[in-house]
Amino acid sequence: MSEVPPLPHLLSALLPAAGLARVLAFASEHGGRRLSIPKRAGDEHRLVALLGREGADLLCAMYGGETVTVPMGPAGTLAAARLRMARALAEGASIDEAAGHAGLHRRTAQRMRARVKGEEIEGQTRLL
């Protein structure tokens, strides 16, 4: 079984009812945004589609009638994105592939690759 990444409170509270894949999809779609939570989500509501019936019911029980800012989750942090980029580059991905995988700009991937190559060459002055 895969390891569960550290999650903010709202997302970790939903985990038992919705499961990891649905919680991460919810964070990916709504993370970093304010979301009005209904007191009850109907069967056709977007929360039910994303979190499943149990997950949506739990979210409504916790925050129904309120507006919450949905955490971005593990994919939303810059440190996590840079780690994904570094791994992709180390595995031989192209600049564009690494940038796409990490969700960062290709210039970030170029700087990261140049920095790694610069550290491999002794005596080279680091510019960044």
VMD Tcl script that builds the backbone (N, CA, C; Angstrom):
set m [mol new atoms 384]
animate dup $m
set s [atomselect $m all]
$s set {name element resname resid chain x y z} {
  {N N MET 1 A 0.846 -1.182 0.000}
  {CA C MET 1 A 0.000 0.000 0.000}
  {C C MET 1 A 0.883 1.233 0.000}
  {N N SER 2 A 0.477 2.270 -0.753}
  {CA C SER 2 A 1.293 3.472 -0.842}
  {C C SER 2 A 1.172 4.300 0.428}
  {N N GLU 3 A 2.213 5.059 0.678}
  {CA C GLU 3 A 2.265 5.898 1.859}
  {C C GLU 3 A 1.367 7.116 1.659}
  {N N VAL 4 A 0.616 7.474 2.717}
  {CA C VAL 4 A -0.261 8.638 2.654}
  {C C VAL 4 A 0.574 9.877 2.946}
  {N N PRO 5 A 0.534 10.871 2.050}
  {CA C PRO 5 A 1.309 12.086 2.287}
  {C C PRO 5 A 0.708 12.882 3.442}
  {N N PRO 6 A 1.505 13.732 4.094}
  {CA C PRO 6 A 0.932 14.576 5.140}
  {C C PRO 6 A -0.112 15.514 4.525}
  {N N LEU 7 A -1.257 15.603 5.175}
  {CA C LEU 7 A -2.356 16.406 4.647}
  {C C LEU 7 A -2.828 17.413 5.690}
  {N N PRO 8 A -3.288 18.583 5.243}
  {CA C PRO 8 A -3.898 19.541 6.161}
  {C C PRO 8 A -5.155 18.941 6.801}
  {N N HIS 9 A -5.590 19.541 7.902}
  {CA C HIS 9 A -6.692 18.982 8.692}
  {C C HIS 9 A -7.937 18.657 7.870}
  {N N LEU 10 A -8.430 19.612 7.086}
  {CA C LEU 10 A -9.661 19.382 6.334}
  {C C LEU 10 A -9.534 18.153 5.438}
  {N N LEU 11 A -8.418 18.038 4.748}
  {CA C LEU 11 A -8.226 16.909 3.834}
  {C C LEU 11 A -8.054 15.599 4.592}
  {N N SER 12 A -7.304 15.615 5.674}
  {CA C SER 12 A -7.099 14.373 6.435}
  {C C SER 12 A -8.391 13.915 7.103}
  {N N ALA 13 A -9.264 14.860 7.472}
  {CA C ALA 13 A -10.554 14.487 8.064}
  {C C ALA 13 A -11.444 13.781 7.048}
  {N N LEU 14 A -11.316 14.138 5.779}
  {CA C LEU 14 A -12.122 13.527 4.718}
  {C C LEU 14 A -11.591 12.166 4.278}
  {N N LEU 15 A -10.350 11.888 4.593}
  {CA C LEU 15 A -9.683 10.681 4.102}
  {C C LEU 15 A -10.428 9.383 4.401}
  {N N PRO 16 A -10.878 9.132 5.640}
  {CA C PRO 16 A -11.575 7.854 5.902}
  {C C PRO 16 A -12.867 7.682 5.108}
  {N N ALA 17 A -13.578 8.776 4.865}
  {CA C ALA 17 A -14.859 8.671 4.163}
  {C C ALA 17 A -14.704 8.674 2.645}
  {N N ALA 18 A -13.732 9.431 2.139}
  {CA C ALA 18 A -13.629 9.605 0.687}
  {C C ALA 18 A -12.494 8.804 0.048}
  {N N GLY 19 A -11.455 8.492 0.802}
  {CA C GLY 19 A -10.306 7.804 0.229}
  {C C GLY 19 A -9.285 8.786 -0.326}
  {N N LEU 20 A -8.055 8.345 -0.419}
  {CA C LEU 20 A -6.949 9.208 -0.810}
  {C C LEU 20 A -7.110 9.785 -2.217}
  {N N ALA 21 A -7.464 8.967 -3.185}
  {CA C ALA 21 A -7.561 9.451 -4.565}
  {C C ALA 21 A -8.595 10.565 -4.691}
  {N N ARG 22 A -9.731 10.396 -4.055}
  {CA C ARG 22 A -10.779 11.420 -4.143}
  {C C ARG 22 A -10.390 12.686 -3.390}
  {N N VAL 23 A -9.757 12.529 -2.241}
  {CA C VAL 23 A -9.332 13.701 -1.470}
  {C C VAL 23 A -8.299 14.509 -2.258}
  {N N LEU 24 A -7.354 13.828 -2.882}
  {CA C LEU 24 A -6.345 14.527 -3.680}
  {C C LEU 24 A -6.959 15.184 -4.915}
  {N N ALA 25 A -7.940 14.542 -5.523}
  {CA C ALA 25 A -8.636 15.140 -6.664}
  {C C ALA 25 A -9.399 16.393 -6.227}
  {N N PHE 26 A -10.039 16.331 -5.059}
  {CA C PHE 26 A -10.752 17.484 -4.497}
  {C C PHE 26 A -9.783 18.635 -4.255}
  {N N ALA 27 A -8.627 18.337 -3.649}
  {CA C ALA 27 A -7.619 19.370 -3.387}
  {C C ALA 27 A -7.065 19.933 -4.688}
  {N N SER 28 A -6.869 19.084 -5.671}
  {CA C SER 28 A -6.342 19.536 -6.957}
  {C C SER 28 A -7.321 20.473 -7.655}
  {N N GLU 29 A -8.606 20.160 -7.600}
  {CA C GLU 29 A -9.602 20.972 -8.293}
  {C C GLU 29 A -9.949 22.257 -7.535}
  {N N HIS 30 A -10.018 22.192 -6.209}
  {CA C HIS 30 A -10.499 23.334 -5.438}
  {C C HIS 30 A -9.444 23.945 -4.518}
  {N N GLY 31 A -8.268 23.347 -4.441}
  {CA C GLY 31 A -7.250 23.821 -3.510}
  {C C GLY 31 A -6.843 25.264 -3.738}
  {N N GLY 32 A -6.726 25.999 -2.646}
  {CA C GLY 32 A -6.329 27.392 -2.714}
  {C C GLY 32 A -7.481 28.329 -3.025}
  {N N ARG 33 A -8.677 27.797 -3.102}
  {CA C ARG 33 A -9.848 28.614 -3.428}
  {C C ARG 33 A -10.877 28.532 -2.303}
  {N N ARG 34 A -11.711 29.567 -2.244}
  {CA C ARG 34 A -12.810 29.551 -1.284}
  {C C ARG 34 A -13.968 28.784 -1.908}
  {N N LEU 35 A -14.618 27.975 -1.080}
  {CA C LEU 35 A -15.687 27.127 -1.578}
  {C C LEU 35 A -16.846 27.190 -0.590}
  {N N SER 36 A -18.044 27.488 -1.085}
  {CA C SER 36 A -19.245 27.488 -0.252}
  {C C SER 36 A -19.713 26.051 -0.094}
  {N N ILE 37 A -19.829 25.612 1.137}
  {CA C ILE 37 A -20.236 24.235 1.420}
  {C C ILE 37 A -21.722 24.233 1.747}
  {N N PRO 38 A -22.517 23.460 1.017}
  {CA C PRO 38 A -23.948 23.415 1.325}
  {C C PRO 38 A -24.205 22.617 2.604}
  {N N LYS 39 A -25.371 22.831 3.198}
  {CA C LYS 39 A -25.728 22.053 4.387}
  {C C LYS 39 A -26.008 20.605 4.006}
  {N N ARG 40 A -26.450 20.418 2.774}
  {CA C ARG 40 A -26.697 19.077 2.248}
  {C C ARG 40 A -26.416 19.097 0.754}
  {N N ALA 41 A -25.647 18.144 0.277}
  {CA C ALA 41 A -25.327 18.060 -1.152}
  {C C ALA 41 A -26.200 17.001 -1.804}
  {N N GLY 42 A -26.919 17.425 -2.841}
  {CA C GLY 42 A -27.756 16.480 -3.575}
  {C C GLY 42 A -26.902 15.507 -4.383}
  {N N ASP 43 A -27.536 14.482 -4.888}
  {CA C ASP 43 A -26.810 13.436 -5.629}
  {C C ASP 43 A -26.070 13.966 -6.852}
  {N N GLU 44 A -26.544 15.058 -7.445}
  {CA C GLU 44 A -25.917 15.618 -8.637}
  {C C GLU 44 A -24.901 16.719 -8.309}
  {N N HIS 45 A -24.685 16.982 -7.031}
  {CA C HIS 45 A -23.779 18.066 -6.630}
  {C C HIS 45 A -22.328 17.702 -6.957}
  {N N ARG 46 A -21.521 18.721 -7.289}
  {CA C ARG 46 A -20.112 18.485 -7.663}
  {C C ARG 46 A -19.304 17.862 -6.520}
  {N N LEU 47 A -19.674 18.154 -5.273}
  {CA C LEU 47 A -18.957 17.552 -4.140}
  {C C LEU 47 A -19.156 16.040 -4.094}
  {N N VAL 48 A -20.358 15.592 -4.423}
  {CA C VAL 48 A -20.634 14.155 -4.445}
  {C C VAL 48 A -19.841 13.498 -5.571}
  {N N ALA 49 A -19.762 14.176 -6.719}
  {CA C ALA 49 A -18.990 13.636 -7.844}
  {C C ALA 49 A -17.513 13.526 -7.488}
  {N N LEU 50 A -16.994 14.503 -6.741}
  {CA C LEU 50 A -15.571 14.501 -6.401}
  {C C LEU 50 A -15.236 13.601 -5.214}
  {N N LEU 51 A -16.024 13.717 -4.151}
  {CA C LEU 51 A -15.680 13.047 -2.890}
  {C C LEU 51 A -16.471 11.766 -2.636}
  {N N GLY 52 A -17.457 11.483 -3.463}
  {CA C GLY 52 A -18.329 10.355 -3.183}
  {C C GLY 52 A -19.384 10.785 -2.171}
  {N N ARG 53 A -20.412 9.975 -2.005}
  {CA C ARG 53 A -21.523 10.319 -1.114}
  {C C ARG 53 A -21.044 10.500 0.326}
  {N N GLU 54 A -20.264 9.561 0.838}
  {CA C GLU 54 A -19.813 9.640 2.244}
  {C C GLU 54 A -18.904 10.834 2.478}
  {N N GLY 55 A -17.999 11.088 1.560}
  {CA C GLY 55 A -17.090 12.218 1.700}
  {C C GLY 55 A -17.819 13.548 1.660}
  {N N ALA 56 A -18.771 13.677 0.734}
  {CA C ALA 56 A -19.553 14.913 0.630}
  {C C ALA 56 A -20.407 15.113 1.880}
  {N N ASP 57 A -21.019 14.037 2.370}
  {CA C ASP 57 A -21.832 14.142 3.588}
  {C C ASP 57 A -20.983 14.571 4.785}
  {N N LEU 58 A -19.789 14.048 4.886}
  {CA C LEU 58 A -18.907 14.427 5.989}
  {C C LEU 58 A -18.497 15.892 5.875}
  {N N LEU 59 A -18.136 16.325 4.679}
  {CA C LEU 59 A -17.753 17.720 4.480}
  {C C LEU 59 A -18.919 18.649 4.832}
  {N N CYS 60 A -20.134 18.287 4.410}
  {CA C CYS 60 A -21.313 19.092 4.724}
  {C C CYS 60 A -21.591 19.096 6.229}
  {N N ALA 61 A -21.371 17.978 6.891}
  {CA C ALA 61 A -21.584 17.923 8.346}
  {C C ALA 61 A -20.558 18.795 9.073}
  {N N MET 62 A -19.347 18.843 8.564}
  {CA C MET 62 A -18.285 19.616 9.207}
  {C C MET 62 A -18.427 21.111 8.943}
  {N N TYR 63 A -18.753 21.497 7.705}
  {CA C TYR 63 A -18.698 22.903 7.294}
  {C C TYR 63 A -19.948 23.398 6.571}
  {N N GLY 64 A -21.055 22.656 6.635}
  {CA C GLY 64 A -22.266 23.049 5.928}
  {C C GLY 64 A -22.720 24.457 6.275}
  {N N GLY 65 A -23.030 25.245 5.243}
  {CA C GLY 65 A -23.468 26.617 5.431}
  {C C GLY 65 A -22.334 27.615 5.563}
  {N N GLU 66 A -21.101 27.141 5.491}
  {CA C GLU 66 A -19.935 28.013 5.623}
  {C C GLU 66 A -19.172 28.088 4.300}
  {N N THR 67 A -18.312 29.078 4.218}
  {CA C THR 67 A -17.378 29.184 3.104}
  {C C THR 67 A -15.997 28.879 3.654}
  {N N VAL 68 A -15.333 27.913 3.058}
  {CA C VAL 68 A -14.005 27.508 3.533}
  {C C VAL 68 A -12.976 27.698 2.419}
  {N N THR 69 A -11.743 27.873 2.829}
  {CA C THR 69 A -10.638 27.865 1.870}
  {C C THR 69 A -10.090 26.444 1.856}
  {N N VAL 70 A -10.177 25.804 0.721}
  {CA C VAL 70 A -9.743 24.413 0.592}
  {C C VAL 70 A -8.217 24.378 0.524}
  {N N PRO 71 A -7.584 23.566 1.379}
  {CA C PRO 71 A -6.120 23.455 1.318}
  {C C PRO 71 A -5.669 22.857 -0.008}
  {N N MET 72 A -4.480 23.206 -0.402}
  {CA C MET 72 A -3.950 22.716 -1.670}
  {C C MET 72 A -3.446 21.285 -1.573}
  {N N GLY 73 A -3.144 20.820 -0.404}
  {CA C GLY 73 A -2.666 19.466 -0.264}
  {C C GLY 73 A -1.214 19.338 -0.670}
  {N N PRO 74 A -0.724 18.112 -0.765}
  {CA C PRO 74 A 0.704 17.911 -1.031}
  {C C PRO 74 A 1.161 18.404 -2.394}
  {N N ALA 75 A 0.267 18.424 -3.363}
  {CA C ALA 75 A 0.663 18.877 -4.696}
  {C C ALA 75 A 0.774 20.387 -4.777}
  {N N GLY 76 A 0.263 21.086 -3.789}
  {CA C GLY 76 A 0.208 22.521 -3.864}
  {C C GLY 76 A 1.395 23.272 -3.305}
  {N N THR 77 A 2.321 22.593 -2.681}
  {CA C THR 77 A 3.431 23.327 -2.100}
  {C C THR 77 A 4.572 23.458 -3.095}
  {N N LEU 78 A 5.233 24.575 -3.031}
  {CA C LEU 78 A 6.363 24.827 -3.927}
  {C C LEU 78 A 7.486 23.822 -3.671}
  {N N ALA 79 A 7.715 23.514 -2.404}
  {CA C ALA 79 A 8.772 22.556 -2.086}
  {C C ALA 79 A 8.486 21.192 -2.709}
  {N N ALA 80 A 7.233 20.755 -2.645}
  {CA C ALA 80 A 6.863 19.469 -3.243}
  {C C ALA 80 A 7.019 19.508 -4.762}
  {N N ALA 81 A 6.645 20.633 -5.371}
  {CA C ALA 81 A 6.778 20.770 -6.825}
  {C C ALA 81 A 8.248 20.734 -7.238}
  {N N ARG 82 A 9.085 21.422 -6.480}
  {CA C ARG 82 A 10.518 21.404 -6.804}
  {C C ARG 82 A 11.114 20.023 -6.616}
  {N N LEU 83 A 10.634 19.295 -5.615}
  {CA C LEU 83 A 11.109 17.930 -5.402}
  {C C LEU 83 A 10.697 17.043 -6.583}
  {N N ARG 84 A 9.461 17.189 -7.051}
  {CA C ARG 84 A 9.027 16.411 -8.219}
  {C C ARG 84 A 9.875 16.750 -9.436}
  {N N MET 85 A 10.206 18.040 -9.586}
  {CA C MET 85 A 11.024 18.461 -10.715}
  {C C MET 85 A 12.435 17.883 -10.615}
  {N N ALA 86 A 13.025 17.939 -9.437}
  {CA C ALA 86 A 14.374 17.418 -9.245}
  {C C ALA 86 A 14.418 15.921 -9.531}
  {N N ARG 87 A 13.408 15.195 -9.069}
  {CA C ARG 87 A 13.354 13.750 -9.333}
  {C C ARG 87 A 13.241 13.476 -10.830}
  {N N ALA 88 A 12.373 14.232 -11.500}
  {CA C ALA 88 A 12.192 14.029 -12.938}
  {C C ALA 88 A 13.486 14.306 -13.690}
  {N N LEU 89 A 14.172 15.377 -13.331}
  {CA C LEU 89 A 15.438 15.693 -13.995}
  {C C LEU 89 A 16.487 14.629 -13.711}
  {N N ALA 90 A 16.533 14.154 -12.476}
  {CA C ALA 90 A 17.506 13.115 -12.106}
  {C C ALA 90 A 17.241 11.815 -12.863}
  {N N GLU 91 A 15.982 11.584 -13.211}
  {CA C GLU 91 A 15.620 10.365 -13.952}
  {C C GLU 91 A 15.768 10.546 -15.457}
  {N N GLY 92 A 16.271 11.720 -15.877}
  {CA C GLY 92 A 16.552 11.928 -17.289}
  {C C GLY 92 A 15.461 12.617 -18.083}
  {N N ALA 93 A 14.480 13.189 -17.419}
  {CA C ALA 93 A 13.409 13.881 -18.139}
  {C C ALA 93 A 13.959 15.130 -18.818}
  {N N SER 94 A 13.322 15.513 -19.900}
  {CA C SER 94 A 13.702 16.755 -20.576}
  {C C SER 94 A 13.241 17.934 -19.718}
  {N N ILE 95 A 13.695 19.127 -20.081}
  {CA C ILE 95 A 13.285 20.348 -19.382}
  {C C ILE 95 A 11.762 20.475 -19.395}
  {N N ASP 96 A 11.158 20.323 -20.567}
  {CA C ASP 96 A 9.703 20.464 -20.687}
  {C C ASP 96 A 8.958 19.360 -19.942}
  {N N GLU 97 A 9.464 18.145 -20.006}
  {CA C GLU 97 A 8.828 17.040 -19.285}
  {C C GLU 97 A 8.869 17.276 -17.783}
  {N N ALA 98 A 10.021 17.679 -17.266}
  {CA C ALA 98 A 10.162 17.922 -15.828}
  {C C ALA 98 A 9.269 19.069 -15.379}
  {N N ALA 99 A 9.216 20.131 -16.173}
  {CA C ALA 99 A 8.365 21.277 -15.835}
  {C C ALA 99 A 6.899 20.873 -15.831}
  {N N GLY 100 A 6.483 20.125 -16.819}
  {CA C GLY 100 A 5.098 19.670 -16.883}
  {C C GLY 100 A 4.739 18.761 -15.736}
  {N N HIS 101 A 5.639 17.857 -15.392}
  {CA C HIS 101 A 5.399 16.923 -14.292}
  {C C HIS 101 A 5.256 17.660 -12.962}
  {N N ALA 102 A 6.053 18.701 -12.777}
  {CA C ALA 102 A 6.054 19.432 -11.508}
  {C C ALA 102 A 5.022 20.548 -11.471}
  {N N GLY 103 A 4.515 20.941 -12.634}
  {CA C GLY 103 A 3.587 22.062 -12.668}
  {C C GLY 103 A 4.282 23.400 -12.484}
  {N N LEU 104 A 5.538 23.461 -12.879}
  {CA C LEU 104 A 6.325 24.683 -12.778}
  {C C LEU 104 A 6.759 25.132 -14.166}
  {N N HIS 105 A 7.305 26.326 -14.235}
  {CA C HIS 105 A 7.742 26.902 -15.509}
  {C C HIS 105 A 8.999 26.201 -16.003}
  {N N ARG 106 A 9.159 26.130 -17.308}
  {CA C ARG 106 A 10.348 25.476 -17.886}
  {C C ARG 106 A 11.626 26.200 -17.500}
  {N N ARG 107 A 11.569 27.534 -17.274}
  {CA C ARG 107 A 12.771 28.275 -16.848}
  {C C ARG 107 A 13.222 27.802 -15.470}
  {N N THR 108 A 12.294 27.421 -14.631}
  {CA C THR 108 A 12.648 26.879 -13.321}
  {C C THR 108 A 13.418 25.577 -13.496}
  {N N ALA 109 A 12.966 24.753 -14.433}
  {CA C ALA 109 A 13.663 23.497 -14.707}
  {C C ALA 109 A 15.046 23.753 -15.296}
  {N N GLN 110 A 15.160 24.753 -16.171}
  {CA C GLN 110 A 16.466 25.089 -16.735}
  {C C GLN 110 A 17.432 25.547 -15.640}
  {N N ARG 111 A 16.954 26.405 -14.746}
  {CA C ARG 111 A 17.820 26.877 -13.656}
  {C C ARG 111 A 18.227 25.729 -12.741}
  {N N MET 112 A 17.282 24.836 -12.453}
  {CA C MET 112 A 17.593 23.718 -11.576}
  {C C MET 112 A 18.640 22.810 -12.223}
  {N N ARG 113 A 18.467 22.500 -13.503}
  {CA C ARG 113 A 19.431 21.642 -14.191}
  {C C ARG 113 A 20.810 22.311 -14.237}
  {N N ALA 114 A 20.852 23.612 -14.519}
  {CA C ALA 114 A 22.125 24.337 -14.573}
  {C C ALA 114 A 22.795 24.352 -13.205}
  {N N ARG 115 A 22.014 24.515 -12.159}
  {CA C ARG 115 A 22.566 24.536 -10.808}
  {C C ARG 115 A 23.171 23.178 -10.455}
  {N N VAL 116 A 22.488 22.110 -10.801}
  {CA C VAL 116 A 22.999 20.761 -10.527}
  {C C VAL 116 A 24.277 20.514 -11.311}
  {N N LYS 117 A 24.294 20.891 -12.587}
  {CA C LYS 117 A 25.496 20.711 -13.402}
  {C C LYS 117 A 26.632 21.573 -12.883}
  {N N GLY 118 A 26.314 22.784 -12.413}
  {CA C GLY 118 A 27.325 23.683 -11.859}
  {C C GLY 118 A 27.957 23.124 -10.603}
  {N N GLU 119 A 27.186 22.420 -9.798}
  {CA C GLU 119 A 27.726 21.825 -8.577}
  {C C GLU 119 A 28.624 20.638 -8.891}
  {N N GLU 120 A 28.411 20.027 -10.041}
  {CA C GLU 120 A 29.227 18.894 -10.439}
  {C C GLU 120 A 30.600 19.341 -10.928}
  {N N ILE 121 A 30.718 20.564 -11.393}
  {CA C ILE 121 A 31.982 21.081 -11.907}
  {C C ILE 121 A 32.660 21.888 -10.812}
  {N N GLU 122 A 33.738 21.366 -10.271}
  {CA C GLU 122 A 34.424 22.067 -9.171}
  {C C GLU 122 A 34.954 23.412 -9.626}
  {N N GLY 123 A 34.845 24.371 -8.736}
  {CA C GLY 123 A 35.409 25.668 -8.992}
  {C C GLY 123 A 34.547 26.607 -9.798}
  {N N GLN 124 A 33.409 26.134 -10.302}
  {CA C GLN 124 A 32.533 27.004 -11.075}
  {C C GLN 124 A 31.751 27.913 -10.133}
  {N N THR 125 A 31.673 29.169 -10.453}
  {CA C THR 125 A 30.945 30.138 -9.648}
  {C C THR 125 A 29.453 29.978 -9.907}
  {N N ARG 126 A 28.689 29.920 -8.815}
  {CA C ARG 126 A 27.233 29.828 -8.939}
  {C C ARG 126 A 26.668 31.223 -9.125}
  {N N LEU 127 A 25.869 31.393 -10.128}
  {CA C LEU 127 A 25.279 32.682 -10.417}
  {C C LEU 127 A 23.897 32.847 -9.793}
  {N N LEU 128 A 23.197 31.746 -9.522}
  {CA C LEU 128 A 21.832 31.822 -8.976}
  {C C LEU 128 A 21.804 31.410 -7.556}
}
mol reanalyze $m
mol bondsrecalc $m
mol representation Tube
mol addrep $m
